[in-house]
Amino acid sequence: MVDFVLVSLLVVPLFVGLLQLGLYLYVRNTIAAAASEGAHYAAVIDRDASDGEFRTRSLIGGVVQDELIDDIRAEAIDLNGQPAVRVVVNAHMPPLGLWGPGLAFTVRGHAIKETGQ
């Protein structure tokens, strides 16, 4: 009986930590993919940065809770002399599911703007 308690003290926090790491990576990768897709969407010839921001919001909204997203910005930039679009998403992830202080992170998506020339 004592063996079970002592082993559980080690195994349960390890399992919860791995579960949290998997959840964090899933949320971060999903948001990064949405930011990249939003930048590519805004880079099409007849669209602007606000279209990319809307596209990113719609992609994230279908998968991740809106409370986790702090800010989404899309802007036209100059990338090595080429017109480009950058989508920046600031978000946070609460540790241990829903308890504790949040872990903030930022992801970016870039795409070269189509010029039609």
Contacts in CASP RR format, 6 or more apart in sequence:
PFRMAT RR
TARGET T0000
AUTHOR 0000-0000-0000
METHOD contacts of the structure
MODEL  1
MVDFVLVSLLVVPLFVGLLQLGLYLYVRNTIAAAASEGAHYAAVIDRDAS
DGEFRTRSLIGGVVQDELIDDIRAEAIDLNGQPAVRVVVNAHMPPLGLWG
PGLAFTVRGHAIKETGQ
16 96 0 8 1.000
20 95 0 8 1.000
20 96 0 8 1.000
20 97 0 8 1.000
23 93 0 8 1.000
23 97 0 8 1.000
24 93 0 8 1.000
24 103 0 8 1.000
27 64 0 8 1.000
27 68 0 8 1.000
27 91 0 8 1.000
27 93 0 8 1.000
28 91 0 8 1.000
28 93 0 8 1.000
28 105 0 8 1.000
28 107 0 8 1.000
30 60 0 8 1.000
30 63 0 8 1.000
30 64 0 8 1.000
31 60 0 8 1.000
31 64 0 8 1.000
31 69 0 8 1.000
31 89 0 8 1.000
31 91 0 8 1.000
31 107 0 8 1.000
32 89 0 8 1.000
32 107 0 8 1.000
32 109 0 8 1.000
33 59 0 8 1.000
34 56 0 8 1.000
34 59 0 8 1.000
34 60 0 8 1.000
34 63 0 8 1.000
34 89 0 8 1.000
35 56 0 8 1.000
35 87 0 8 1.000
35 88 0 8 1.000
35 89 0 8 1.000
35 107 0 8 1.000
35 108 0 8 1.000
35 109 0 8 1.000
36 87 0 8 1.000
36 109 0 8 1.000
36 110 0 8 1.000
36 111 0 8 1.000
37 55 0 8 1.000
37 56 0 8 1.000
37 59 0 8 1.000
38 52 0 8 1.000
38 53 0 8 1.000
38 55 0 8 1.000
38 56 0 8 1.000
38 59 0 8 1.000
38 74 0 8 1.000
38 87 0 8 1.000
38 109 0 8 1.000
38 111 0 8 1.000
39 52 0 8 1.000
39 74 0 8 1.000
39 85 0 8 1.000
39 86 0 8 1.000
39 87 0 8 1.000
39 109 0 8 1.000
39 110 0 8 1.000
39 111 0 8 1.000
40 111 0 8 1.000
41 47 0 8 1.000
41 51 0 8 1.000
41 52 0 8 1.000
41 55 0 8 1.000
42 48 0 8 1.000
42 49 0 8 1.000
42 50 0 8 1.000
42 51 0 8 1.000
42 52 0 8 1.000
42 53 0 8 1.000
42 55 0 8 1.000
42 74 0 8 1.000
42 85 0 8 1.000
42 87 0 8 1.000
42 111 0 8 1.000
42 113 0 8 1.000
43 84 0 8 1.000
43 85 0 8 1.000
43 111 0 8 1.000
43 112 0 8 1.000
43 113 0 8 1.000
43 114 0 8 1.000
44 114 0 8 1.000
45 114 0 8 1.000
45 115 0 8 1.000
45 116 0 8 1.000
48 76 0 8 1.000
49 74 0 8 1.000
49 75 0 8 1.000
49 76 0 8 1.000
49 85 0 8 1.000
50 74 0 8 1.000
52 74 0 8 1.000
52 85 0 8 1.000
52 87 0 8 1.000
53 72 0 8 1.000
53 73 0 8 1.000
53 74 0 8 1.000
53 87 0 8 1.000
56 72 0 8 1.000
56 74 0 8 1.000
56 87 0 8 1.000
56 89 0 8 1.000
57 72 0 8 1.000
60 69 0 8 1.000
60 72 0 8 1.000
60 89 0 8 1.000
64 91 0 8 1.000
68 91 0 8 1.000
68 92 0 8 1.000
68 93 0 8 1.000
68 94 0 8 1.000
69 89 0 8 1.000
69 90 0 8 1.000
69 91 0 8 1.000
70 90 0 8 1.000
70 91 0 8 1.000
70 92 0 8 1.000
70 104 0 8 1.000
71 88 0 8 1.000
71 89 0 8 1.000
71 90 0 8 1.000
72 87 0 8 1.000
72 88 0 8 1.000
72 89 0 8 1.000
72 90 0 8 1.000
73 87 0 8 1.000
73 88 0 8 1.000
74 85 0 8 1.000
74 86 0 8 1.000
74 87 0 8 1.000
74 88 0 8 1.000
75 85 0 8 1.000
75 86 0 8 1.000
75 88 0 8 1.000
76 83 0 8 1.000
76 84 0 8 1.000
76 85 0 8 1.000
76 113 0 8 1.000
77 83 0 8 1.000
77 84 0 8 1.000
77 85 0 8 1.000
77 86 0 8 1.000
77 110 0 8 1.000
78 84 0 8 1.000
79 86 0 8 1.000
79 110 0 8 1.000
79 112 0 8 1.000
82 112 0 8 1.000
82 113 0 8 1.000
83 112 0 8 1.000
83 113 0 8 1.000
83 115 0 8 1.000
84 110 0 8 1.000
84 111 0 8 1.000
84 112 0 8 1.000
84 113 0 8 1.000
85 110 0 8 1.000
85 111 0 8 1.000
85 113 0 8 1.000
86 108 0 8 1.000
86 109 0 8 1.000
86 110 0 8 1.000
87 108 0 8 1.000
87 109 0 8 1.000
87 110 0 8 1.000
88 106 0 8 1.000
88 107 0 8 1.000
88 108 0 8 1.000
88 109 0 8 1.000
89 106 0 8 1.000
89 107 0 8 1.000
89 108 0 8 1.000
90 104 0 8 1.000
90 105 0 8 1.000
90 106 0 8 1.000
91 104 0 8 1.000
91 105 0 8 1.000
91 106 0 8 1.000
91 107 0 8 1.000
92 102 0 8 1.000
92 103 0 8 1.000
92 104 0 8 1.000
92 105 0 8 1.000
93 102 0 8 1.000
93 103 0 8 1.000
93 105 0 8 1.000
94 100 0 8 1.000
94 101 0 8 1.000
94 102 0 8 1.000
94 103 0 8 1.000
95 101 0 8 1.000
95 102 0 8 1.000
95 103 0 8 1.000
END
